[in-house]
């Protein structure tokens, strides 16, 4: 499925991420596809977001295969806990991931509590994008993300 994502869509995603960072006291949040391509990002360590998105997508893909091997239909979250930093990755849908990076001072419970509804809100937005694309004649049968309107939508901006 291809998504033609407009600047307004990216701004909504970024607003969702900023809200999630505030509620969970996280350091960074990223929305990416399952190939690791960043669709929206917010946070303190933006320089590492491309690597985190790519590796997180790979880890998530591996966890889906592990689920299949043990007879599960899917694992919809992956959690990596470190001494100083942790990562919580949640599936928005079969193609989109929400990555939350937080320090040991943040509550894991709050991250899990607020990331689930944030992923659901993100899913609603992508469903609306899909419907809009179908009304506009579709963006083709490719598994690509197509951006429209502005070239600088991936540039991190401080609120």
Order of alpha helices (4+ residues) and beta strands (2+ residues): beta-alpha-beta-beta-alpha-beta-beta-beta-alpha-beta
